[in-house]
Each structure stands twice: as C-alpha cells, then as structure tokens.
Amino acid sequence: MASSLGTPTLSAIVFFLLIVALTLAVTYWAAKRTRSTAEFFAAGRSIGAFQNGLALAGDYMSAASFLGITGLVALSGYDGMIYATGWIVGWPALMFLIAEPLRNLGKYTFADVVAFRLRQAPVRVASAIGGILTLLFYTIAQMVGAGNLVALMFGIPYEAAVTIVGGVMLLYVLFGGMIATTWVQIIKAVLLLSGVTLLMLMVLAKFDFSIGALYAAVAARYGQTALEPGGLVTDPIEAVSLGLALMFGLLGLPHILMRFYTVPDSSAARGSVLYATGFIGYFYLIIPIVGFGAAALVGRDAIRRIDAGGNMSAPLVAELLGGTAFLGFIAAVAFATILAVVAGLTLAGASAISHDIFLHVVRKGRASEHEQVRVARAATIVFGVAAVLLGVAFKGQNVAFMVGLAFSVAASANFPALLLSIVWRRFNTAGAVAAILTGAVLSVGLIALSPTVLVDLFHRTSAIVPLRNPAIVSMSAAFVAGVVVSLLSTEPRAIAMYDDEKLRVYLGLGAE
Amino acid sequence: MTLIRTRRDVLESAEFRRLVERRWLVSLALTAALFVGYYGFILLVATNKPLLATRIGETVTLGIPLGMAIIVLAWLLTAAYVWWANRQYDPEVRRLRDQIR
C-alpha cells in the first residue's frame, strides 16, 4: 500500500490549523480571565470534576502512549497489552493515598504539601529539584517524540516541528495560564478519545464487529504467539520495579498533581480522579484493538517499513480504513496531543520556579500577585525555549527511556516525601530533604549505570547495575532515608503543627 | 441543637480519630486489592506464561481477558472509594466541621 504519510496532505494541514485556531481562540478568552496567581496557576479553582477528569486524562494520555502502545501491540502482540495495564494502575493509588490530602493542604504546587509544617527554604529547593528534574526528562521525551512524529507525518523538518510545538504551547501558557491549558487539555482529550474510538469502530467493522474474528485474523497471520505473553516481562524483580515506577510515578508528576488545585474542594478532586480513571481506562482498553487491527490489516512488514518502532501503525490503519482525510485527522490529533502535554509540563515548571523558588525562597513569602505572575511568565518563556533547545539537542537520540526515567524520579524523589509529610507526625525538614535527594540521585544514577543506558545507548556489552528500572531500589531507599534522617533529628515546630495539618487534611479546615 | 467545640476538642475527639482510622482502613484495603490484582498479574506473566497462553476460545488466550480485567479492576476500586467517601466520609466531615466555630 502506498501511503501519503510524510507528505503534508491538505486534510492534515486543515485539521491541524482548525485545532490550533480553536485552542488559540480559547487562549484569547482565557487571557482576559488570567490576572491573579490563583487564576494563572489554578484556573481560579473553578474547574468542575468532570472537566478536570478530562483535563487529567488529557495531561496523561500522551502521543507516545497512543502511538507507542498501538505500535507495541501491532508488532509484539499481547506484550503491548501487558504494558498498557501499567499505565492505569497509578490512578486508583493516587486516589487512595494522596488526592484529597493534596487538594486540602496545597495551594499551587505539590511542594506546598511537603513544606506545610516544615522549614520553607530547604524543602522548597529540594522539591523544586525533584519536580523540575521530572519535568525535564518528561519534556525531552515529548519534544524529541514530537519532532520525529511531526516530521514523519507532515514531512516538515525536525527543527521546524519542535519550534512550532514550542511556539504554540508558549502562547497557551503565557497568555492563558492554567485556564487556557486546562481547556486545551479538555479539547485534546475529547479529540483523542473520539479519534481512537472511531478508529476502533472502523477496525471492528472490518471483522463484522466480532473481536474474536479480529484475534483469529491476527493468529492466522502471525501465529498463536501474537496472543501470548512474549519477552517483555520475564524477570519478576524487573517487572515489579517497572510496575512500581509506573504506579507511584504518577503520584509524583508535578503537572498532574497541580491539576488538583483547579477544582473547588477535595470531593471535586475525588470525582475528577474517578472520571480520569474512566477515560484513561477506556483509552487503554481500546488501543490494543487498534494495534491488533493494524497488524491484521496493514501488516507488520508494512508498518516496520515506515518506522521500525511501529509508531506509525495507528496513522497507517487510519489511512487504510478512512483514506487520506482520516489520516489527516489522526495526525492532527496526535500533534494537538503533544502540544497540550508540553503546555501542561511548562506550566508546572513555571509554577515551581515562581511559587516555590521565587516567592518562598527568594522573597521569603512576600511578593505581590502581580510580581508572581510576571515571574511565572518569564519562567514560562525560559522553560519553553529550553524545551525547544533540548528537543534540538537530543535529535536522533533514542529517548524512549526518558519517560521511564521521569516516572522513576517522580516515584523516588517526589512521592515518598509527599506521602510521609501527610501521614507521619515525626517527619521533618531534614528527613524531607534526605528523602527527595536520595530518590533523585539514586534514580538518575542507577539508570545511568543500567543496561538501558550503558548497553542500549553506549553499546557496552554489560552494565554496572543489572536493573533496567531502578524504582524498587531508589523509591525504597528514599523512604528509608526520610524515616531514618527524621528520627535522627527533632523539629518541635513540625510536630506541633501536625495537629493543624490533620484538621486540614481530613476536614478541609482552612483549605485554599 | 448543634454542639460547638474548639479545634482541639474535635481533634482529640473519638469521632475524629475514628474518621481518620476509617479513612486509612478503607484506602489501605483498596490499595492492597490493587496490589494483589496488578502485581499478581505481572508476576503471573513473569513466572507462568503457559497459563496465560491457555486458549479459552478458538484463538483467544486467558491472558487477554485477564489484562482487560486489570484495567476494569482499577476503575472499580476507584469507584468503590468514591462511593464510600460520598456516603460515609463526607457527611461525617460536614458534621465535625459544623461543630467548630
């Protein structure tokens, strides 16, 4: 089959321009409502549970998971489904462990929660290190992915693609702050969910809406092994470690945690997790069908010819079933997905710099709202330009491991300190700093010495650390460091303030 | 007539302590169910591939519905928490909050 992938088709450009025009119109509307810090960072806490559920789903469902998991299922079959399950299990954990305390204790960032009863400067700096490190790895993976995907789908040069993503998302964040970013996420989530639903229905229509017939076609063409577990999960420790990173990494992703401050109260926060889990679960239930459909209808060889990693299997099956126009729609949706995710990451980075570092460390909590928003906007520009430059710098590198790295850092540096600060009276400043730094240094260090980097990237024959994903070690070590260091020192104020914290966590007394 | 208490009284009351205890009992029980479901599934894949490769239909393997069940379980557990919190937790929170002036 001849594919028009890689040539800028009229339909792709029209759909893309429509999406950009719509999101910029939303940004214009949002810009007029974005003055105070609560508006810039938290959309004035005016977002409903349903909308926030969609926005959370929008932040989480990246182009990498849409195109990557479809590709994994198309090329490796059942292994892709196993991988997909790991991406949903963080959501119930987020609900049970931190969603409501996070909403009740914090103002704009997760560092508000950790620093609630601890000494501001050290905790804010450590949290910002953990948070920004997570955002940076996540952003690099998104930008490189964006450059490759857009170049592959639209045929425009890599650098131009990265610059367009950086430029458009800067407009959203700079002028529309959290209000625009939230609505961009909602638009993107609706487009992505409906695009994938349509794609799934078109695939199933080819098999008379019998999912058994689809599996039979895959098994007939690639053997029964396509429906059996393959080589993805073999070592139990490695599998659990990856599972821990995926599950608890979500509980430490700054751009996700930040969304909980956009809703009015903790029961709305609860509702938004339920909606988000529904949307995301539905998404991961149906993408394997698209992946199996691509394998059965387009064929693995044809998919590999376009992209060895299989990333183009969803666009290819879209073209086969819906022609160039539908391919254009799916390509535009994938592009919009990247824009929205990078916008969310940038806003989280800007709030860490403005709210955590500028306000609480540099100015010791004294700065006007006007000043804070100005610093946040400057930080947005710095973060956006850095994202584009990093995207260009990492061109051609295999950055797939960076998403895993971001989740490992989030699970090891951010999550343990967050949880301990909520549940443990004795937790103190020294313990928090120790937990965050131990988690950050160990997760980055262990990955640098792992087969993921040494064997895959630098082509050495063996690695110093055998684990591909360090979370099982680095997250446990962060908890141990947090507990031991807290026990070695005393901080009477932190203990005394725990009562206030409890009333606020469980009853919402004094919550923003 | 509603009871008026100080923050400290509420904090030290048996009801507040029970509320916090219940909250963690429910969420840790659900977390445990999530762990058993998800890590059980992953460990089953790692240690017993032939079981998951068992055919339950013409070509469909046991692994396929099991994988889907994990996703559905994740949503059901989340829904169970919200159901509990809306029915049991929130009314008690409102009652205690109203006592504090």
Boltz contact constraints between the chains, C-beta under 6 A:
constraints:
  - contact:
      token1: [A, 78]
      token2: [B, 63]
      max_distance: 6.0
  - contact:
      token1: [A, 81]
      token2: [B, 67]
      max_distance: 6.0
  - contact:
      token1: [A, 82]
      token2: [B, 45]
      max_distance: 6.0
  - contact:
      token1: [A, 85]
      token2: [B, 67]
      max_distance: 6.0
  - contact:
      token1: [A, 85]
      token2: [B, 70]
      max_distance: 6.0
  - contact:
      token1: [A, 88]
      token2: [B, 71]
      max_distance: 6.0
  - contact:
      token1: [A, 88]
      token2: [B, 74]
      max_distance: 6.0
  - contact:
      token1: [A, 89]
      token2: [B, 38]
      max_distance: 6.0
  - contact:
      token1: [A, 89]
      token2: [B, 74]
      max_distance: 6.0
  - contact:
      token1: [A, 92]
      token2: [B, 34]
      max_distance: 6.0
  - contact:
      token1: [A, 92]
      token2: [B, 74]
      max_distance: 6.0
  - contact:
      token1: [A, 92]
      token2: [B, 77]
      max_distance: 6.0
  - contact:
      token1: [A, 92]
      token2: [B, 78]
      max_distance: 6.0
  - contact:
      token1: [A, 95]
      token2: [B, 78]
      max_distance: 6.0
  - contact:
      token1: [A, 95]
      token2: [B, 81]
      max_distance: 6.0
  - contact:
      token1: [A, 96]
      token2: [B, 27]
      max_distance: 6.0
  - contact:
      token1: [A, 96]
      token2: [B, 30]
      max_distance: 6.0
  - contact:
      token1: [A, 96]
      token2: [B, 31]
      max_distance: 6.0
  - contact:
      token1: [A, 215]
      token2: [B, 59]
      max_distance: 6.0
  - contact:
      token1: [A, 215]
      token2: [B, 60]
      max_distance: 6.0
  - contact:
      token1: [A, 216]
      token2: [B, 59]
      max_distance: 6.0
  - contact:
      token1: [A, 219]
      token2: [B, 59]
      max_distance: 6.0
  - contact:
      token1: [A, 227]
      token2: [B, 61]
      max_distance: 6.0
  - contact:
      token1: [A, 228]
      token2: [B, 53]
      max_distance: 6.0
  - contact:
      token1: [A, 228]
      token2: [B, 61]
      max_distance: 6.0
  - contact:
      token1: [A, 229]
      token2: [B, 45]
      max_distance: 6.0
  - contact:
      token1: [A, 229]
      token2: [B, 49]
      max_distance: 6.0
  - contact:
      token1: [A, 229]
      token2: [B, 52]
      max_distance: 6.0
  - contact:
      token1: [A, 229]
      token2: [B, 63]
      max_distance: 6.0
  - contact:
      token1: [A, 233]
      token2: [B, 45]
      max_distance: 6.0
  - contact:
      token1: [A, 233]
      token2: [B, 46]
      max_distance: 6.0
  - contact:
      token1: [A, 236]
      token2: [B, 43]
      max_distance: 6.0
  - contact:
      token1: [A, 236]
      token2: [B, 46]
      max_distance: 6.0
  - contact:
      token1: [A, 239]
      token2: [B, 42]
      max_distance: 6.0
  - contact:
      token1: [A, 239]
      token2: [B, 46]
      max_distance: 6.0
  - contact:
      token1: [A, 243]
      token2: [B, 42]
      max_distance: 6.0
  - contact:
      token1: [A, 267]
      token2: [B, 90]
      max_distance: 6.0
  - contact:
      token1: [A, 270]
      token2: [B, 82]
      max_distance: 6.0
  - contact:
      token1: [A, 270]
      token2: [B, 85]
      max_distance: 6.0
  - contact:
      token1: [A, 274]
      token2: [B, 78]
      max_distance: 6.0
  - contact:
      token1: [A, 274]
      token2: [B, 82]
      max_distance: 6.0
  - contact:
      token1: [A, 277]
      token2: [B, 75]
      max_distance: 6.0
  - contact:
      token1: [A, 277]
      token2: [B, 78]
      max_distance: 6.0
  - contact:
      token1: [A, 278]
      token2: [B, 75]
      max_distance: 6.0
  - contact:
      token1: [A, 281]
      token2: [B, 71]
      max_distance: 6.0
  - contact:
      token1: [A, 281]
      token2: [B, 75]
      max_distance: 6.0
  - contact:
      token1: [A, 284]
      token2: [B, 71]
      max_distance: 6.0
  - contact:
      token1: [A, 285]
      token2: [B, 71]
      max_distance: 6.0
  - contact:
      token1: [A, 499]
      token2: [B, 11]
      max_distance: 6.0
  - contact:
      token1: [A, 506]
      token2: [B, 20]
      max_distance: 6.0
  - contact:
      token1: [A, 507]
      token2: [B, 93]
      max_distance: 6.0
  - contact:
      token1: [A, 507]
      token2: [B, 96]
      max_distance: 6.0
  - contact:
      token1: [A, 507]
      token2: [B, 97]
      max_distance: 6.0
